[in-house]
Structures are given as C-alpha cells and as structure tokens.
Amino acid sequence: MSNVRPRIRLPRSARPGDVVQVRTLISHPMETGNRRDADGNVIPRQIINRFTCEYDGKMVLDVDLGVSVAANPFMEFDVKVERAADFVFTWHDDDGSVYSETQHLELS
C-alpha cells in the first residue's frame, strides 16, 4: 500500500532520566472488510493489527489493534530515557505488510 505514511514526534534531545513524550501517527485507511465499493464489491479488510516501539533494543510498547481503531491510528505514550539511542517503531498490516521507522534521540 503506497499511501501509508508513518509520522513520529520525539523531542530533539533530553537528559538522562527524563521521561519523554512519544507521538506516532500512521496514514492508513483501516478498512474493516464490511464496506462495498461503487460496484457493490466488498472492499477487503486491511487494518493495522499491531504496533510496537523499541528503545535502545528493548520493547517499550506492544499493542494489538483491531477493527475498532479509527483510520490513521495515533499513539501517544511516555518513555524514560537513560542514554542516546534509537527508537524503532513498527506497524503490522493484515495484508502482511510491515512499516517501520527509526529515529535517534540524543541526550545532553
């Protein structure tokens, strides 16, 4: 799906021990499989069914999503950071697609 676009907002930097707010949004239609197109054909189910976030190689969030989640799922959560490291965000789609983004957080 070419129009899927993850967006992530992290602070530019933090100090060791800070709790930082992480925000993610992925542009995705989240089709439930219950709607029909103009010709009456069922639009196949296609939803983001899992979201994960790793910080410094450790899982900090692992969420199973379902059909009740709106299009363009938004996640907001806090993470305590101890060192400069990468955040790895991953979204899993029903069709087997996996969308991943990595962002580095610097500590001052």
DRENDO-1510 file (C-alpha; in Angstrom, 1 decimal, always signed):
<recs>
REC; n; res; u; v; w
REC; 1; MET; +0.0; +0.0; +0.0 .
REC; 2; SER; +1.9; +3.0; -1.2 .
REC; 3; ASN; -0.1; +5.8; +0.6 .
REC; 4; VAL; +0.8; +4.5; +4.1 .
REC; 5; ARG; +2.9; +7.1; +5.8 .
REC; 6; PRO; +4.2; +6.9; +9.4 .
REC; 7; ARG; +4.9; +10.2; +11.3 .
REC; 8; ILE; +6.7; +10.4; +14.6 .
REC; 9; ARG; +7.3; +13.2; +17.0 .
REC; 10; LEU; +10.1; +12.9; +19.6 .
REC; 11; PRO; +11.9; +15.7; +21.4 .
REC; 12; ARG; +15.1; +16.7; +19.7 .
REC; 13; SER; +17.1; +15.9; +22.9 .
REC; 14; ALA; +16.6; +15.0; +26.5 .
REC; 15; ARG; +18.7; +14.5; +29.6 .
REC; 16; PRO; +19.4; +11.1; +31.2 .
REC; 17; GLY; +16.5; +10.1; +33.4 .
REC; 18; ASP; +14.0; +12.3; +31.6 .
REC; 19; VAL; +10.6; +11.0; +30.6 .
REC; 20; VAL; +9.9; +11.9; +27.0 .
REC; 21; GLN; +6.6; +12.0; +25.2 .
REC; 22; VAL; +6.4; +10.0; +22.0 .
REC; 23; ARG; +3.7; +10.6; +19.4 .
REC; 24; THR; +3.1; +8.5; +16.3 .
REC; 25; LEU; +0.5; +8.6; +13.6 .
REC; 26; ILE; +0.3; +6.4; +10.5 .
REC; 27; SER; -1.8; +7.4; +7.5 .
REC; 28; HIS; -3.8; +4.2; +6.7 .
REC; 29; PRO; -7.4; +3.7; +5.6 .
REC; 30; MET; -8.1; +0.9; +8.2 .
REC; 31; GLU; -10.7; -1.0; +6.0 .
REC; 32; THR; -12.9; -3.3; +8.1 .
REC; 33; GLY; -14.0; -5.6; +5.3 .
REC; 34; ASN; -17.6; -4.6; +5.8 .
REC; 35; ARG; -17.9; -1.8; +3.2 .
REC; 36; ARG; -18.6; -2.1; -0.5 .
REC; 37; ASP; -17.2; -0.1; -3.4 .
REC; 38; ALA; -19.3; +1.7; -6.0 .
REC; 39; ASP; -19.7; -1.6; -8.0 .
REC; 40; GLY; -21.0; -3.5; -4.9 .
REC; 41; ASN; -17.8; -5.5; -4.3 .
REC; 42; VAL; -16.6; -6.0; -0.8 .
REC; 43; ILE; -13.5; -3.8; +0.0 .
REC; 44; PRO; -11.0; -6.3; +1.5 .
REC; 45; ARG; -10.2; -6.0; +5.2 .
REC; 46; GLN; -6.9; -4.1; +5.7 .
REC; 47; ILE; -6.1; -2.8; +9.2 .
REC; 48; ILE; -3.0; -2.2; +11.2 .
REC; 49; ASN; -3.3; -5.0; +13.7 .
REC; 50; ARG; -0.1; -4.4; +15.8 .
REC; 51; PHE; +2.1; -1.5; +16.8 .
REC; 52; THR; +5.4; -1.9; +18.6 .
REC; 53; CYS; +8.1; +0.5; +19.8 .
REC; 54; GLU; +11.6; -0.4; +20.9 .
REC; 55; TYR; +14.0; +2.0; +22.6 .
REC; 56; ASP; +17.7; +1.0; +22.9 .
REC; 57; GLY; +16.8; -2.5; +21.7 .
REC; 58; LYS; +14.2; -3.1; +24.4 .
REC; 59; MET; +10.4; -3.3; +23.8 .
REC; 60; VAL; +8.7; -0.4; +25.5 .
REC; 61; LEU; +5.2; -0.8; +23.9 .
REC; 62; ASP; +3.5; -3.6; +22.1 .
REC; 63; VAL; -0.2; -3.0; +21.2 .
REC; 64; ASP; -2.6; -5.3; +19.5 .
REC; 65; LEU; -5.1; -3.3; +17.4 .
REC; 66; GLY; -8.5; -4.3; +15.9 .
REC; 67; VAL; -11.3; -3.1; +13.7 .
REC; 68; SER; -12.5; -0.6; +16.3 .
REC; 69; VAL; -9.4; +1.5; +15.8 .
REC; 70; ALA; -10.0; +4.5; +13.5 .
REC; 71; ALA; -8.2; +5.2; +10.3 .
REC; 72; ASN; -4.8; +6.9; +10.7 .
REC; 73; PRO; -4.1; +5.3; +14.2 .
REC; 74; PHE; -2.5; +7.8; +16.6 .
REC; 75; MET; -0.4; +6.6; +19.6 .
REC; 76; GLU; +0.9; +8.8; +22.4 .
REC; 77; PHE; +3.0; +7.4; +25.3 .
REC; 78; ASP; +5.9; +8.3; +27.6 .
REC; 79; VAL; +9.3; +6.6; +27.8 .
REC; 80; LYS; +12.0; +7.1; +30.4 .
REC; 81; VAL; +15.3; +7.6; +28.6 .
REC; 82; GLU; +18.7; +6.8; +30.1 .
REC; 83; ARG; +21.0; +7.1; +27.1 .
REC; 84; ALA; +21.2; +8.3; +23.5 .
REC; 85; ALA; +19.7; +5.5; +21.4 .
REC; 86; ASP; +17.4; +4.7; +18.6 .
REC; 87; PHE; +13.6; +4.3; +18.8 .
REC; 88; VAL; +12.3; +1.7; +16.3 .
REC; 89; PHE; +8.5; +2.0; +15.5 .
REC; 90; THR; +6.8; -0.9; +13.7 .
REC; 91; TRP; +3.3; -1.2; +12.3 .
REC; 92; HIS; +1.9; -4.6; +11.1 .
REC; 93; ASP; -0.8; -4.7; +8.5 .
REC; 94; ASP; -3.4; -7.5; +7.9 .
REC; 95; ASP; -2.0; -8.0; +4.3 .
REC; 96; GLY; +1.4; -8.9; +5.7 .
REC; 97; SER; +3.0; -5.5; +5.1 .
REC; 98; VAL; +5.2; -4.1; +7.9 .
REC; 99; TYR; +6.0; -0.4; +8.1 .
REC; 100; SER; +9.0; +0.6; +10.2 .
REC; 101; GLU; +10.6; +3.9; +11.1 .
REC; 102; THR; +13.7; +4.6; +13.2 .
REC; 103; GLN; +14.5; +7.8; +15.0 .
REC; 104; HIS; +17.5; +8.6; +17.1 .
REC; 105; LEU; +17.2; +10.5; +20.4 .
REC; 106; GLU; +20.3; +12.5; +21.6 .
REC; 107; LEU; +20.9; +13.1; +25.3 .
REC; 108; SER; +22.5; +16.2; +26.5 .
</recs>
